[in-house]
Amino acid sequence: MYMETIQPVKRNKLTESIVTVLLTNIKNGTLPPGSKLPPERELMKKLGVGRSTLREAVQSLALMGILEVKPGDGTFVRAISKEEIIGPHIFVPIVDAQSMADFFEARLLIEPHIAVLASKRKTEDDIKAIEETLFKAKQNISNGHEVDHWAGQFHLQIAKASKNIVCVRFLEAILSFLVGRRESAEHNKNFLQWEYESHESIFKAIKQGDETRAYKTMEQHINAVLQWYKQLDVV
């Protein structure tokens, strides 16, 4: 039976567990490229988890480029090779202040440089894609709607604008570490408004081709997010 190998998840870290289960089914061919995931309610029942947890796992796999969410149509497995699938070993536990600091230190080592590359190499399509993400985020924040992890999408789009596949893979992996850990931040209106404005500043620098400002705004953004997370007890 389709997806019959999926069993209810019993481990504490539910989001990571669901990602692992879905990746396993994709790798073993139970969910082949182009296939559509079962309805959300069916998956929730099979996995024994709630809607928000399942959506976090799906969003994580979408950020990794493995799933594609088509509003109104469903979620599909993208046509990629098994070698391109990032395995569950990427989930380094963020369990305390030190591991969170390590996570952000890694981001600081590369993301400002990604912003510089994006400011040099972006195309009109890149600019339009990022503008659309910012527009939707602004609308959702203003209306008090769910923000759907738009921040991760924003950073990934910048990586894609860098035209460096290693940078893209890095962002796909590292942003997955935060899946399921941003809930307190994503329900804080002050944080969401600040985050939007900070991302907008990064985007303007990249759009204008200002490499120095792109580097500095990204660096300042990452440092500030870490402080927000400490304040909001995201760890």
PAZAPA-4460 file (N, C-alpha, C; in steps of 0.05 Angstrom, whole numbers, plus 32768, in hexadecimal, padded with zeros to 4 digits):
% residues 235
    n_x    n_y    n_z   ca_x   ca_y   ca_z    c_x    c_y    c_z   seq   type   mol
   8011   7FE8   8000   8000   8000   8000   8012   8019   8000     1      M     A
   8009   802E   7FF2   8019   8046   7FEF   801F   8052   800B     2      Y     A
   8039   8058   8010   8042   8064   8029   803D   8052   8041     3      M     A
   803A   8037   803C   8034   8026   8053   804B   8022   8066     4      E     A
   8064   8029   805C   807B   8026   806D   807D   803B   8083     5      T     A
   806D   8050   8081   806E   8066   8095   805F   805D   80AE     6      I     A
   806D   8060   80C5   8061   805A   80DE   8061   8072   80F0     7      Q     A
   8050   8073   8105   804F   808A   8117   806A   8090   8123     8      P     A
   8071   80A9   8124   808B   80B2   812F   808A   80B2   814E     9      V     A
   809D   80A7   815B   809D   80A5   8178   80B3   80B6   8185    10      K     A
   80C7   80BF   8175   80DD   80CE   8181   80D4   80EA   8188    11      R     A
   80E4   80F6   819A   80DD   8111   81A3   80DF   8126   818D    12      N     A
   80F4   8125   817E   80F9   8139   816A   80E8   8132   8151    13      K     A
   80CF   8139   8152   80BC   8130   813E   80C2   813A   8122    14      L     A
   80C8   8153   8120   80CC   815E   8105   80E3   814F   80F7    15      T     A
   80FA   814C   8105   8111   813F   80F9   810A   8122   80F2    16      E     A
   80FA   8115   8104   80F2   80F9   80FF   80E1   80F7   80E6    17      S     A
   80CE   8109   80E3   80BD   8109   80CB   80CE   810D   80B2    18      I     A
   80E0   811F   80B3   80F2   8124   809C   8101   810A   8095    19      V     A
   810B   80FD   80A9   811A   80E4   80A5   8108   80CF   8098    20      T     A
   80F0   80CC   80A2   80DD   80B8   8097   80D7   80BE   8079    21      V     A
   80D1   80D8   8074   80CA   80DF   8058   80E2   80DB   8046    22      L     A
   80FA   80E3   804F   8112   80DF   803F   8117   80C2   8039    23      L     A
   8112   80B1   804C   8116   8094   8048   8103   808A   8033    24      T     A
   80EA   8093   8034   80D6   808A   8020   80DC   8095   8004    25      N     A
   80E9   80AC   8003   80F1   80B7   7FE9   8108   80A8   7FDE    26      I     A
   811C   80A2   7FEF   8134   8094   7FE6   812E   8077   7FDE    27      K     A
   811B   806A   7FEC   8116   804E   7FE5   8101   804A   7FCE    28      N     A
   80F8   8061   7FC4   80E6   8060   7FAD   80C8   805E   7FB4    29      G     A
   80C2   805D   7FCE   80A6   805D   7FD6   8098   8077   7FCD    30      T     A
   80A7   808C   7FCE   809E   80A6   7FC4   80B1   80AE   7FAD    31      L     A
   80AC   80A5   7F95   80BE   80AB   7F7F   80BC   80C8   7F75    32      P     A
   80D0   80D1   7F66   80CF   80ED   7F5B   80B5   80F2   7F4C    33      P     A
   80A9   8109   7F51   8090   8110   7F44   8077   8107   7F53    34      G     A
   807B   80F6   7F67   8063   80EC   7F75   8058   8101   7F88    35      S     A
   803F   80FF   7F8E   8031   8111   7FA0   802F   8105   7FBB    36      K     A
   8035   8115   7FD0   8032   810A   7FEB   8015   8106   7FF1    37      L     A
   800F   80F3   8003   7FF3   80EF   800B   7FE8   8108   8017    38      P     A
   7FCE   810B   8019   7FC1   8122   8026   7FCC   8127   8042    39      P     A
   7FCD   8140   804A   7FD8   8147   8064   7FCB   8138   807B    40      E     A
   7FB1   8135   807A   7FA3   8128   8090   7FAC   810A   8092    41      R     A
   7FAF   80FE   807A   7FB8   80E2   807A   7FD4   80DF   8085    42      E     A
   7FE6   80F1   807D   8001   80F0   8087   8002   80F4   80A6    43      L     A
   7FF2   8107   80AF   7FF1   810C   80CC   7FE9   80F3   80DB    44      M     A
   7FD6   80E5   80D0   7FCC   80CC   80DD   7FE1   80B7   80DD    45      K     A
   7FEE   80B3   80C6   8002   809E   80C3   801A   80A3   80D5    46      K     A
   8022   80BD   80D7   803A   80C4   80E6   8034   80C9   8104    47      L     A
   801B   80CD   810A   8013   80D2   8126   801C   80ED   8130    48      G     A
   801B   8101   811E   8024   811C   8126   800F   8131   811F    49      V     A
   8012   8149   8129   8000   815F   8123   8007   816D   8109    50      G     A
   7FF4   817E   8100   7FF7   818C   80E7   8010   819E   80E6    51      R     A
   8015   81AE   80FB   802B   81C1   80FB   8046   81B2   80F9    52      S     A
   8048   819C   8107   8061   818D   8106   8066   8181   80EB    53      T     A
   8051   8176   80DE   8054   816B   80C4   805B   8181   80B0    54      L     A
   804F   8198   80B2   8055   81AE   809F   8072   81B7   80A2    55      R     A
   807C   81B7   80BA   8098   81BF   80BF   80AB   81AC   80B0    56      E     A
   80A4   8192   80B2   80B5   817E   80A4   80B4   8181   8086    57      A     A
   809C   8186   807C   8098   8189   805F   80A7   81A2   8056    58      V     A
   80A5   81B8   8065   80B3   81D1   805E   80D1   81CD   805E    59      Q     A
   80DB   81BD   8071   80F7   81B7   8072   8100   81A9   8059    60      S     A
   80F1   8195   8050   80F8   8187   8038   80F5   8198   801F    61      L     A
   80E3   81AB   8020   80E0   81BE   800A   80F8   81D0   8008    62      A     A
   8102   81D9   801F   811A   81EA   8020   8132   81DB   8016    63      L     A
   8132   81C1   801A   8148   81B0   8011   8146   81AA   7FF4    64      M     A
   8130   81B2   7FE7   812C   81AE   7FCB   8122   8192   7FC4    65      G     A
   8118   8183   7FD8   8110   8168   7FD3   80F2   8166   7FCE    66      I     A
   80E2   8177   7FDB   80C6   8178   7FD6   80BE   8193   7FCA    67      L     A
   80A8   8193   7FBC   809E   81AC   7FB0   8081   81AF   7FB8    68      E     A
   807B   81C5   7FC6   805F   81C9   7FCF   8051   81DB   7FBA    69      V     A
   803C   81D0   7FAF   802C   81DF   7F9B   8011   81E6   7FA8    70      K     A
   800D   81FF   7FB0   7FF4   8207   7FBD   7FDC   81FF   7FAD    71      P     A
   7FC9   81F2   7FBA   7FB1   81EA   7FAD   7FB3   81D0   7F9E    72      G     A
   7FCB   81C6   7F9B   7FCF   81AD   7F8C   7FDB   8197   7F9C    73      D     A
   7FEC   819E   7FAF   7FF8   8189   7FC0   8016   818C   7FC2    74      G     A
   8023   8178   7FCE   8040   8178   7FD2   804C   8160   7FC2    75      T     A
   8061   8166   7FB2   806C   8152   7FA0   808A   814E   7FA5    76      F     A
   8093   8136   7F9F   80AF   8130   7FA0   80BC   813A   7F87    77      V     A
   80D1   814B   7F8A   80DE   8156   7F73   80EF   8140   7F65    78      R     A
   80F4   8144   7F4C   8104   8131   7F3C   8122   8136   7F40    79      A     A
   812C   812A   7F56   8149   812C   7F5C   8154   8110   7F60    80      I     A
   816E   810E   7F5E   817A   80F3   7F62   817D   80ED   7F7F    81      S     A
   8181   80D4   7F86   8185   80CC   7FA1   819E   80D9   7FAD    82      K     A
   81B2   80DE   7F9C   81CB   80EA   7FA5   81C7   8106   7FAE    83      E     A
   81B3   8114   7FA3   81AE   812F   7FAA   819F   8132   7FC4    84      E     A
   8193   811D   7FCE   8183   811E   7FE6   8195   8120   7FFF    85      I     A
   8191   8135   800E   81A0   8138   8027   8195   8126   803C    86      I     A
   81A6   8116   8047   819D   8102   805A   8196   810D   8075    87      G     A
   818A   80FD   8086   8181   8106   80A1   8198   810D   80B3    88      P     A
   81B1   8105   80AC   81C8   810B   80BD   81CE   8129   80BF    89      H     A
   81C1   8139   80AE   81C6   8156   80AF   81BA   8163   80C8    90      I     A
   81A8   8155   80D5   819B   8162   80EC   81AC   8161   8105    91      F     A
   81BD   8175   8107   81CD   8178   811F   81BC   8184   8135    92      V     A
   81B9   8177   814C   81A7   8181   8160   81AF   819D   816B    93      P     A
   819B   81AF   816C   81A0   81C9   8179   8191   81C7   8193    94      I     A
   81A0   81C1   81A8   8194   81BB   81C2   819B   81CF   81D8    95      V     A
   81AE   81E1   81D3   81B6   81F4   81E7   81C1   820D   81DA    96      D     A
   81C9   8220   81EB   81D3   823A   81E1   81EC   8236   81D1    97      A     A
   81FD   8223   81D8   8216   8220   81CA   8212   8215   81AE    98      Q     A
   8200   8201   81AB   81FB   81F5   8191   81ED   820A   817F    99      S     A
   81DC   821B   818B   81D0   8230   817B   81E5   8244   8172   100      M     A
   81F8   824B   8183   820D   825D   817C   821E   8251   8166   101      A     A
   8223   8237   8167   8233   822A   8152   8224   822B   8137   102      D     A
   820A   8228   8138   81FA   8229   8120   81FC   8245   8113   103      F     A
   81FA   8259   8123   81FB   8274   8118   8217   827C   8110   104      F     A
   822B   8271   811D   8247   8276   8115   824C   826B   80F9   105      E     A
   8241   8253   80F4   8243   8247   80D9   8236   8259   80C4   106      A     A
   821F   8264   80CB   8211   8275   80B8   8221   828E   80B2   107      R     A
   822D   8299   80C7   823D   82B2   80C4   8255   82AE   80B2   108      L     A
   825F   8295   80B2   8277   8290   80A2   8271   8290   8084   109      L     A
   8258   828B   807C   8253   8289   8060   823D   829B   8055   110      I     A
   8227   82A0   8064   8211   82AE   8059   8217   82CB   8050   111      E     A
   8227   82DA   805F   822E   82F5   8055   823C   82F4   8039   112      P     A
   824D   82DF   8036   825A   82DC   801C   8246   82D3   8006   113      H     A
   8232   82C4   800E   821D   82BC   7FFB   820F   82D5   7FF1   114      I     A
   8209   82E7   8004   81FC   8300   7FFD   820C   8311   7FEA   115      A     A
   8227   8311   7FED   8238   831F   7FDA   8236   8313   7FBE   116      V     A
   8238   82F9   7FBD   8235   82EB   7FA3   821A   82F1   7F96   117      L     A
   8205   82F1   7FA6   81EA   82F6   7F9C   81E9   8313   7F91   118      A     A
   81F6   8326   7F9E   81F5   8341   7F95   8203   8344   7F7A   119      S     A
   8216   8333   7F74   8225   8333   7F5B   8216   8324   7F45   120      K     A
   820A   830E   7F4C   8200   82FB   7F38   81E2   82F8   7F34   121      R     A
   81D3   8307   7F44   81B6   8304   7F43   81AB   830B   7F28   122      K     A
   8195   82FE   7F21   8187   8304   7F08   816D   8311   7F0E   123      T     A
   815F   8319   7EF9   8144   8325   7EFD   8131   8311   7F09   124      E     A
   8134   82F8   7F01   8123   82E3   7F0D   8128   82DF   7F2A   125      D     A
   8141   82E1   7F32   8148   82DF   7F4F   813B   82F6   7F5E   126      D     A
   813D   830E   7F54   8132   8325   7F61   8114   8323   7F64   127      I     A
   8107   831A   7F4F   80EA   8317   7F4F   80E1   8302   7F64   128      K     A
   80F0   82EC   7F65   80E9   82D6   7F78   80EC   82E0   7F95   129      A     A
   8101   82EF   7F9B   8105   82F9   7FB6   80F0   830E   7FBD   130      I     A
   80EA   831F   7FAA   80D6   8334   7FAE   80BB   8327   7FB4   131      E     A
   80B5   8312   7FA6   809B   8304   7FAB   809A   82F8   7FC7   132      E     A
   80B0   82ED   7FD0   80B2   82E1   7FEB   80AE   82F7   8000   133      T     A
   80BB   830E   7FFC   80B9   8324   800F   809C   832F   800F   134      L     A
   8090   8331   7FF7   8075   833C   7FF6   8061   832A   8005   135      F     A
   8063   8310   8000   8051   82FD   800D   8056   82FE   802C   136      K     A
   806F   82FF   8034   8075   8300   8051   8069   8319   805D   137      A     A
   806C   8330   8050   8061   8349   805A   8043   8347   805E   138      K     A
   8036   833C   804A   8018   8339   804B   8010   8327   8062   139      Q     A
   801E   8310   8064   8016   82FD   807A   801B   8309   8095   140      N     A
   8032   8317   8099   8038   8323   80B2   8024   8339   80B9   141      I     A
   801D   8349   80A6   800A   835F   80AA   7FEE   8354   80B1   142      S     A
   7FE7   833E   80A5   7FCC   8332   80A9   7FCB   831E   80C0   143      N     A
   7FE3   8319   80CC   7FE3   8307   80E3   7FE1   82EA   80DA   144      G     A
   7FE7   82E4   80C1   7FE5   82C9   80B7   7FFF   82B9   80BC   145      H     A
   7FFE   829F   80B8   8015   828E   80BB   802B   8296   80A7   146      E     A
   8044   8298   80B0   8059   82A1   809E   8067   828C   808E   147      V     A
   8061   8272   8094   806A   825C   8084   8089   825B   807F   148      D     A
   8098   8261   8093   80B5   825E   8092   80C1   826D   807A   149      H     A
   80B6   8285   8075   80BF   8294   805E   80DC   829D   8060   150      W     A
   80E6   82A0   8079   8102   82A9   807C   8116   8296   8070   151      A     A
   8111   827C   8074   8123   8268   8068   8122   8269   804A   152      G     A
   810B   826E   803F   8108   8270   8022   8118   8288   8018   153      Q     A
   8116   829E   8027   8124   82B7   801F   8143   82B2   801D   154      F     A
   814E   82A5   8032   816A   82A0   8033   8173   828C   801D   155      H     A
   8162   8279   8018   8168   8265   8003   8167   8272   7FE7   156      L     A
   8155   8285   7FE3   8154   8293   7FC9   816D   82A4   7FC5   157      Q     A
   8177   82AF   7FDA   8190   82BE   7FD8   81A7   82AB   7FD0   158      I     A
   81A8   8294   7FDC   81BC   8280   7FD5   81BA   8278   7FB8   159      A     A
   81A1   8275   7FAE   819D   826E   7F92   81A7   8284   7F80   160      K     A
   81A3   829D   7F89   81AC   82B4   7F79   81CA   82B6   7F78   161      A     A
   81D8   82A9   7F8A   81F5   82A9   7F8A   8200   8298   7F73   162      S     A
   81EF   8287   7F68   81F7   8275   7F52   820D   8262   7F59   163      K     A
   820E   825B   7F73   8222   8248   7F7D   8213   8230   7F8A   164      N     A
   8214   8219   7F7E   8204   8202   7F87   820C   81F9   7FA3   165      I     A
   8226   81FC   7FAA   822F   81F5   7FC5   8222   8207   7FDA   166      V     A
   821F   8220   7FD3   8212   8233   7FE6   81F5   822B   7FE9   167      C     A
   81E8   8223   7FD3   81CC   821B   7FD5   81C9   8203   7FE6   168      V     A
   81DA   81EF   7FE2   81D9   81D6   7FF2   81DE   81DC   8010   169      R     A
   81F1   81EE   8015   81F6   81F6   8031   81DE   8202   803E   170      F     A
   81D1   8214   8030   81B9   8221   803C   81A2   820D   803F   171      L     A
   819F   81FB   802B   8189   81E7   802D   818D   81D6   8046   172      E     A
   81A6   81CF   804C   81AC   81BE   8063   81AA   81CE   807D   173      A     A
   81B8   81E4   807F   81BA   81F2   8098   81A0   81FF   80A1   174      I     A
   818F   8208   808E   8175   8213   8096   8162   81FE   80A1   175      L     A
   8167   81E5   8099   8156   81CF   80A3   815A   81CB   80C1   176      S     A
   8171   81D4   80CC   8176   81D0   80E8   8162   81DF   80FA   177      F     A
   8156   81F4   80EF   8144   8204   80FF   8127   81FC   80FD   178      L     A
   8121   81E9   80EB   8106   81E1   80E8   80FB   81D6   8103   179      V     A
   80E4   81E1   810B   80D8   81D8   8124   80E1   81E7   813C   180      G     A
   80F4   81FA   8138   8100   8208   814F   80FA   8226   814F   181      R     A
   80EB   822F   813B   80E6   824C   8138   80CA   8254   8142   182      R     A
   80BB   8241   814D   809F   8246   8153   809B   825F   8164   183      E     A
   80AB   8261   817A   80A8   8279   818C   80AE   8293   817D   184      S     A
   80C1   8292   816B   80C8   82AA   815B   80B2   82B1   8147   185      A     A
   80A7   829C   813A   8094   82A1   8125   8079   82AA   8130   186      E     A
   8076   82AA   814A   805D   82B4   8157   8062   82CE   8165   187      H     A
   8079   82DA   8161   8080   82F3   816D   807F   8309   8158   188      N     A
   806B   831B   815A   8066   832F   8145   807E   8342   8142   189      K     A
   808A   8349   8159   80A1   835B   8158   80B8   834F   8149   190      N     A
   80BD   8335   814E   80D3   8327   8140   80CD   8325   8122   191      F     A
   80B4   831E   811B   80AD   831B   80FF   80B0   8335   80F0   192      L     A
   80A8   834B   80FC   80AA   8365   80EF   80C7   836C   80EB   193      Q     A
   80D7   8368   8100   80F4   836E   80FE   8101   835D   80E9   194      W     A
   80FA   8343   80E9   8106   8330   80D6   8100   8338   80B9   195      E     A
   80E7   8341   80B5   80E0   8349   809A   80F1   8362   8091   196      Y     A
   80F3   8375   80A3   8102   838E   809C   811F   8388   8098   197      E     A
   812A   8375   80A8   8146   836E   80A5   814B   8360   808A   198      S     A
   8139   834E   8083   813B   8340   8069   8138   8354   8052   199      H     A
   8127   8367   8055   8123   837B   8040   813C   838B   803C   200      E     A
   814B   8392   8051   8164   83A0   804F   8179   8390   8040   201      S     A
   817A   8376   8046   818D   8364   8038   8186   8364   801A   202      I     A
   816C   8361   8014   8163   835F   7FF9   816A   8379   7FE9   203      F     A
   8165   8390   7FF5   816B   83A9   7FE7   8189   83AB   7FE0   204      K     A
   819A   83A2   7FF2   81B7   83A3   7FED   81BE   8391   7FD5   205      A     A
   81B2   8379   7FD5   81B8   8366   7FC0   81AD   8370   7FA5   206      I     A
   8194   837B   7FA6   8188   8385   7F8D   8198   839B   7F81   207      K     A
   81A3   83AD   7F92   81B3   83C3   7F89   81D0   83BC   7F82   208      Q     A
   81D7   83A3   7F87   81F2   839A   7F81   8207   83A5   7F93   209      G     A
   81FF   83AD   7FAB   8211   83B9   7FBF   821D   83A2   7FCF   210      D     A
   8234   8398   7FC7   8240   8381   7FD3   8248   8385   7FF1   211      E     A
   8253   839C   7FF7   825B   83A2   8012   8243   83A3   8025   212      T     A
   822D   83B0   801C   8215   83B2   802D   8207   8397   802E   213      R     A
   8208   8387   8019   81FC   836D   801A   820A   835C   802F   214      A     A
   8224   835D   8030   8233   834E   8044   822C   8357   8060   215      Y     A
   822D   8371   8064   8228   837C   807F   820C   8377   8089   216      K     A
   81F8   837B   8078   81DD   8378   8080   81D7   835A   8087   217      T     A
   81E2   8348   8078   81DF   832C   807E   81EC   8324   8098   218      M     A
   8204   832E   809C   8213   8329   80B4   8204   8333   80CD   219      E     A
   81FB   834C   80CB   81EB   8358   80E1   81D2   8349   80E6   220      Q     A
   81C5   8340   80D1   81AC   8331   80D3   81B0   8317   80E3   221      H     A
   81C4   8308   80DB   81C8   82EE   80E8   81CF   82F2   8106   222      I     A
   81E0   8305   810C   81E7   830B   8128   81CE   8313   8138   223      N     A
   81BD   8324   812B   81A5   832D   8139   8191   8317   813D   224      A     A
   818E   8305   812A   817C   82EE   812D   8184   82DD   8145   225      V     A
   819E   82D9   8148   81A7   82C9   815E   819F   82D6   8179   226      L     A
   81A1   82F0   817B   8199   82FE   8193   817B   82FC   8197   227      Q     A
   816B   82FE   8182   814E   82FB   8184   8148   82DF   818E   228      W     A
   8155   82CB   8183   8150   82AF   818B   8156   82AA   81A9   229      Y     A
   816B   82B7   81B2   8172   82B4   81CE   815C   82C1   81DF   230      K     A
   8153   82D8   81D7   813E   82E7   81E5   8123   82D7   81E5   231      Q     A
   811D   82CA   81CF   8104   82BC   81CC   8106   829E   81D4   232      L     A
   811E   8296   81DD   8122   827B   81E7   811C   8267   81D1   233      D     A
   8127   826B   81B9   8122   8259   81A3   8130   823E   81A6   234      V     A
   8147   823E   81B3   8156   8225   81B6   8145   820F   81C1   235      V     A
***
